């Protein structure tokens, strides 16, 4: 039970009187920023009755019209739905609690207790055991601790054992029962009158030691468990024990820490009681009850934690710290003039945000980390911060100069009225030197009054610049306690030109420097000894002549560790070596990206790690630069790198290697090693985002001050750096298809549980325009949260989504994708794990596996059928070739042989010479035809496709031709050729080329030797026939039919023929063709 149970609204009647009573305790007034959430943000109703942050990080709000879950962007509302048997039967939600096992319990006003299954968004009724139905239906309060839960009903208070409650079992049975261990009505030894009878409500608290405190009319009843909660001992604490009148009603109490101290609140008194000391250690009266009787009903305290108890009325918020026993007051009207802050519920989440539920006016939230910043009223435009030797910080607000005490932040005049003695007006602190003396400018009252009379009567009326003649340069000497007049250090030309107001500072040697812009246009520093007030030197700035007529504005200075002065002006960065009297100016060069990015230099700061080497330079609208003092080269940084705004008014370094910069969009912390930014705005507690030039200071203690349009701010860098939040959980919170939200209860065919718990979704190919919403569960500064995502299967790299928490994918191809998303909170801390969702886009029917498999089977069958058909044709062709070869050999061959035989017989027997000649020709032709036919039969016979058969026939033929003529032949063949096969046509062409070449050699060359070689070269066959015959001249040779046939056949082989020959040197014919 987080809220101070809303059982006794009466008590906070004290608030109206407390606002005035506690104001006297208040050291300063601040204005926190409460952000208000109403129905416009999706809140179901304006009366908040309970608040919870669950284990996953979602915020839950119990209202009178539903239960709301908030992810930082949207509210999801759970109400009664007549079409859903698992919806809440009552919209008036009184309580919400999560136990140590992760179960979420819901208490309603009229329908009792429910257990909520977040994974299926179902509410299951819970039987509270032996208690009247009327009492059980009205749940007033719930609190869980370990395996115990106590509940406050309409007329009873009970403790239950919830150790055996598991949501899985509840789902299977549809309901749950809890075992009662204690009931208030079971106690028999009760005396006195409880407030239940009078108001129908009462204040009750489960204390850290498991005892129960209950408010009575004039006391507190204490119930302590005995023997494992089976028996309870009852005792009482009377009002006088904790410092209250015996007739005063006790309305509230709150344990501090382990309960060693207890805060008691009565109708007119607040007391802090120490159990160890058995006495009241602090007490404060609220005033008379009679003064509050008409207003008390709507106001009561909010117990945030051990260090904060809040009291609200319409215009104020009082915060009491029971550990320090101090109050502070907030003026709520500054942030919500129409607010009432009558809280029923409150909660402080894991990131330090205080949520306050109002009665009828919505929800307020306040980022408690804002309190890391101290804030004060704005300074005057011309004012700067100064620090004296004891740590006091001097400011000027336009009316007076004042000191901010570094310890308690109280403010007091820098120059007391007693010191001014009516002689000096409007003192403006210019500098505080090393000894604590204050150099300031003030108006001489006597001179001013004379000048004013002259101004009113003079004709013509003079310029108002004459009033500068009443300005004096003064020093407050802290040792003597007197004011010293050093106006003699101010040149006469200053009076009347009005350029003196921003021009003085003291250096490390306690010298006073004044920037003087004289009537003679000489811009110079005049230096005086701050101890004695005596002039020491004059240094004229080396301005280019073309800029002499321009006003020069000095904005800042820095004296580095080497004693070198660096001045930031509107005409660049000036370096001054005082011992050598040497000046050097650094300006922006548009053609050189290593030059200073701009000439308006607002701030200068030494590098926190290497102050001897680098300076950091802040500019007006051009970002900031790391400046190398030796080379004058710069590295530039701007808003493109993470800086919130390119105008850098002030730069300060801390002890951790960071730079802190004031800009027009808040304060930025830059890590010089990691080159990363962490930015702070009004969301984090700044009084405003727009800051002023010249108003920045790092104190000797390391605290930092920055001045802005809406006020000054101070902080300790370590506090802000150590306050960085841990990584927040991230969830996918929404799924849209074609911009239509998908709800698992309405679209169960697509998803069967809430999207944040869904691991995979399957979508038809027609629903491939998908939008996803996601939320990092941090509830401040949504503009500072950043997201990145990757869709595996679509994106190769992570995509920076900026501050947007939605992404849309269109026309995704069928397939499986994994959507991954992660985010960083306002402190730049990334969730390293992120969350993911598998998205399966099913293909259309014509791209499904079964259809593609069917097509593949059909294609495979067609290919196989084609293969079988081709194989059948090949076999038929082989059979035909065999048959043709057989027929040619058997029929035509035998006939030709018979003709040859008969011709030979006629030739032998016939005496007629002419007839013998004819018979001889017939015999020769038939023999030639028989040989040709033999070659054809051999070429078409499939048995001869192997190359070794070709080689055998070539060798046989060559032997037959050459040996009969006593010619030597040499035959060489590559063994790798044996297993090769040639097609019938290629085999025929190759063999006939060989035969033609051999016949030509025997017939014409008259060789003694013939060399025949066949080699395999890569994927080519190289055939060569060479003889040592008579040769011939290639130029004189006319091609006959034989050579023409050779070239034609080589072309059919896709090969090439080459002939080499010369008279007396033989002939060589080579053929090369691919296989």
WOKA-V187111 format. One line per field, one symbol per residue. phi: phi as a letter, one per 40 degrees, with the letter a starting at -180 (. if undefined). psi: psi as a letter, one per 20 degrees, with the letter a starting at -180 (. if undefined). burial: # if it has 9 or more other ideal C-beta (glycine too) atoms within 8 Angstrom, else .. Layout:
phi = ???
psi = ???
burial = ???
//
This chain:
phi = .cccdcbacddcdcccccdcccdccccabbbcbccbbbccchccacbcbababccchccbbcbcbhbbbbbgbbcbbbbcbccbcbcccbccccaaabcccgcbbbbbcbbgbbbbcccbfbbbcbccgcaccccccbccababagcbbbbbccbabbbbcbcccbcccccccgabbbccbabdcccbbcbgbccdccbgaacaaccdcgcbbbcbcbabcbbbcbfggcbbcbabbcdccbgbccccccbaaacbgcgcbbcbbbcbabbbbccccfacbaaacchccccbdcbcdcbacbccacbabbbbbcbbbbbbccccfbbabbccccbadccbfbccaaabcccgccbbcccgbgbbbbcccdccbcbaccccdccbcbbccbgcbbbbchbacabccccbgcbadcbcdcccfgcbbfcbccabcccgcbcabaccccccccccccccbcbccccccccccccbcbbcccccgbcbcbccccccccchbgbccbbbabcccgbcbbcbbcccgccabbbbcccbgccbabbccccdccbccccbbcbaaabcccgccbbcbcbhcbbbccdcfbbabbbcbccbcccdcaccbcabacccbbccbbbbbbbcgbgbbcbcccbgcbbcbaccchccaccbcbbbbbcbgbbbbcbcbgbbbbccccfbbbbbbccchccaccbbcgbaabcccgcbbbbbccicbbabdccccccdcccccbbcbabbbfgbcbbcccbcccbbadccbccabbbcccbbbbbbbaaccbbbfccccbbaaabcgbbcbcbccgccbbabbbfccdibbbcbaaabcccgcccccgaaacbbccccdcbcccccccccccccccccccccccccccccccccccccdccdcccccccccccccccccccccccccccccccccccccccccccccccccccccdccccccccccccccccccccccbfbcbbbbbcccccccbbcdcccccccccdcccccccccbcfccbbbbbbbbbfbbbbbbbbbbccgacccccbcbcccccccccccccfbbbbbbaadgbgbbbbbbacb
psi = ohqnpminhghjhighhhhhgihhhphqprnqoppppahhjiphqiopiqqqprhiiqpppprilrppppjigqpppprpoiioijrpipinpgqpqpaijippppprhijbqqppohhilqppqpojbnqqgghhhoohqppqocjqpqqoahjrpqpqokhjpphghhghhjrqqqpphqphiipilpqapqihhgijqrpqporhjjrppppagkapppopqqlljhqppprqoqghhkkqqhjppphqqpqpcjjhqppppahjqpqopohgilrpiqqppiaphhijhiihhjprqoogaijppqpqahiqppppoigilqqqpqnhhhhnhjqhlnphqqqoaijjppppprnijbpqqpoiihiipqqrqqrqhjqrqqpaijjppprpjigqqrpopigjjqqqphoqhhhhkihpqmpophqoahjiqpprprpogggghghggghhiqprprqiihiiiipqpqpoohgijrppokhiioqhihoiikjihkkqrqahjlqpppopnrhjjopqpppqoigijpqgrpoppmpqhijhiqqppphrrpoaijjpppppajkappponghilpqppprpohjoijrphqioohqpqqphhmhihqqppprnjkbrqopohgijqqpqqaihiiphqioogqpqqajjjqppppajlappppoigilqqoqpahhijqhriprqqimqpprhiiqqppprhjrqqqrphhghhijpqrpqqpqpiqppoljpppphhhliigqjrqhijphqqpqqhiljopppqqppmqkqmhiipqqqrpnpigphrqpojcipkqqppqlpqpapqoppqrrqaijjpqohharrppoooqrrhijrhhghggggggggggggggghghggggggggggggggggggggfhghghggggghghgghhhphohghhgghghgggghgghhgghhggghhiohhjhqhhhghghggggggggghijlqpqpppqphiihiqpqrgghggggghggggggggghhhilqhqpppqoqoodkqpopppprkbharohhipppahghghghghhghikaqppppqqpjjaqppqppqq.
burial = #.#################.##...#.#..####.####..#############..#######..#######.##.###.......##.##########...#######.########.##.####.##.#...##########...######..#######..#.#.###...##.#.#####..#....#.###....#######..################...#..#.#.#..#..###...#########..#.###############....##.##.##.#..#..##.#######...######..#######....#######.##..###########.#########.##########.##.##.###..#.####..#######..#######..#.#.###...##...##.#######.###########.##..##.##..........#############....##.##.##..#####..#.###.##..#########....########..#.#...#.#.#...#....#.#######..################....#.####......##############..#..######..########..#.#.####...############...######.########....#######################..#######..###########.###.###########....#.#..#..##..##..#..#.#.#.###############..#########..#...#.#.#.###.#..#.#..#############.#..##########...##..##.........................#..##.##.###..##..##.##..##.##..#....##..##.##..##.##..##########.########.###.###.###...#.#.#.#...##.#.#.#.#################..#.#.######.#...########.#.##.........######.##.##.#.#.#.##...########..
//
